[in-house]
Amino acid sequence: GACRMSWREDAACAGIPVDLFYLEVGNGDPSEAKAVCASCVVREECLSYAVSAPEVFGVWGGLAPKKRRPLRRAALGGV
């Protein structure tokens, strides 16, 4: 079934251009995106979605792709 995405309506990033969260590899500073995430009430839901989807690009739940990889491995049982 489809993943329930209603949490997105409450996300701090709603209405902010997605370019802020999808930086070119090796180009750009994700700190502004992470600052938006830091104040977000659905950050945990967002991060959980990004790990399970999996979203391999962009800042989700306050974490860049490289920081989400270990979480994804742990969710898959250490694979």
Buried (B, 14 or more C-beta within 10 A) or exposed (E): EEEEEEBEEEBBBEEEEEEBBEBEEEEEEBEEBBEBBEEBEBBEBBBBBBBEEBBEEBBBBBBBBEBBBEBBEEBEEEE
